Amino acid sequence: MENKRIVIAGGTGFIGQAMARYFGKNNHVVILTRKSVNGHNNRFGQGLLKAPDGYNITYWRWDGKHVEKHWLDDVDGADIVINLAGRSVNCRYNERNRKEVLDSRIDATQAIGQAIRHSRKAPTLWINAASATIYRHAMDKPQEEEHGEISDLKKDNMPWSLLDRLRYGYTKAWAGYRYGKGSKQYKLLDKDFSVEICRSWEQAFMDEHTPATRKVALRAAITLGAGGVMVPYFNLLKAGLGGYQGNGRQMYSWIHEEDLCRIVEWCAEHPEASGMYNCAAPNPVTNSAFMCTLRKATGHRFGLPAFSWMLELGAALIGTETELILKSRWVLPGRLLKAGFRFKYTHAEQAIRDIVTRTPRSRYHLF
Ligand SMILES: NC(=O)c1ccc[n+]([C@@H]2O[C@H](COP(=O)([O-])OP(=O)(O)OC[C@H]3O[C@@H](n4cnc5c(N)ncnc54)[C@H](OP(=O)(O)O)[C@@H]3O)[C@@H](O)[C@H]2O)c1
């Protein structure tokens, strides 16, 4: 794809930077960020270093909520607008974080929708990030777009450890005492928060009326690349904890960062593409198989497993949730395969090998 204008809201993050690398050389990439970088051209990477020669990347500051003229001008007439903005879900799901995670996604989606409606020439395509987490915890069969079961939001379809149960009981009792059993805060605790984010985020996207702009939501599986989720995996390997997590039988759907970029390109080149697409490689694996492949590729002969109760303690210490690891995400890219999209990275071995060869050994080995 060449000579297109591609606006990426939240483009400073892991996926946004992968897209900037993928598209930035032959196209004009415009990144919207909350960092103070107004109008900086050809900056690249988390520290906004100067982009390599030949890249064409512009950064504009935005607040993720309101439409402003300086970036609206770039949305106006853009070929693709991609919205990836949102506070990371890698945090403890307390009241404050829940609000931030949810509001940031809905506000950003509404701001982009409004900008598209304010454009004199409507952008051709709007791609919004979504997540494969929207499907239920699946141990029995894979979930595709057409017949897949969207989670019913009940927390009881999630894996539980005893510690997790105790924490839940305590949080609920506290919310009942503080806000009352009829309160919104109390009822929210009965919902699976990660699924609630996915549902409200997709709903906000669908509610935005942009008749002249085609809309696609990418339900992305865990995205593998040089960064993102690989960083904690490499740290685990270094600490000798590269074994399976939980009971290791939960399914692990994944996608290589390059394939996610190729899907964006494919959507742009296929005017019939619209609606929801599962973005996951066609060969998901179990958590145990994934960790085994990772150990092999990085030359670790063994790795200790981390059981659910250990993960619960660890997650409390580092401020995250075990659900991100223990939920069985078994998702297939039914619509993409049917439409003829060819994945470059079809097997986890291939994807992991590619990432490991691009990563210095010191990142995943102590010596
Ligand atoms: N990585 C995955 O495996 C994966 C899988 C499925 C779905 N997704 C979704 O895809 C999107 C991109 O993923 P990612 O891994 O690139 O995430 P990321 O690295 O956390 O990047 C998200 C970007 O959103 C912006 N942001 C953060 N907090 C915000 C807030 N309160 N308001 C507005 N913008 C905010 C940040 O940009 P600035 O600080 O520059 O503004 C950040 O760079 C996310 O929404 C994520 O939920 C990711």
The ligand as an ORCA input file, in Angstrom:
! r2SCAN-3c Opt
* xyz 0 1
  N      -1.649     -5.789     22.666
  C      -2.553     -6.758     22.570
  O      -2.241     -7.950     22.680
  C      -4.006     -6.407     22.303
  C      -4.925     -7.413     22.049
  C      -6.259     -7.085     21.806
  C      -6.665     -5.770     21.831
  N      -5.754     -4.796     22.097
  C      -6.220     -3.406     22.130
  O      -5.606     -2.691     21.072
  C      -5.293     -1.361     21.504
  C      -3.809     -1.101     21.281
  O      -3.066     -2.066     22.012
  P      -1.569     -1.782     22.482
  O      -1.027     -3.060     22.980
  O      -0.850     -1.000     21.443
  O      -1.861     -0.840     23.740
  P      -0.877      0.219     24.432
  O       0.540     -0.120     24.132
  O      -1.297      0.311     25.863
  O      -1.219      1.589     23.670
  C      -2.451      2.233     23.812
  C      -2.279      3.707     23.574
  O      -3.466      4.346     24.047
  C      -3.140      5.616     24.579
  N      -3.792      5.788     25.889
  C      -3.446      5.239     27.078
  N      -4.259      5.671     28.046
  C      -5.140      6.516     27.454
  C      -6.214      7.303     27.933
  N      -6.557      7.317     29.231
  N      -6.908      8.060     27.034
  C      -6.566      8.055     25.714
  N      -5.533      7.351     25.209
  C      -4.839      6.581     26.080
  C      -1.630      5.689     24.767
  O      -1.124      6.689     23.902
  P      -0.624      8.129     24.457
  O      -0.119      7.926     25.856
  O       0.469      8.495     23.507
  O      -1.793      9.020     24.356
  C      -1.129      4.316     24.348
  O       0.027      4.407     23.568
  C      -5.659     -1.265     22.976
  O      -6.850     -0.556     23.107
  C      -5.815     -2.708     23.420
  O      -6.790     -2.872     24.408
  C      -4.441     -5.076     22.327
*
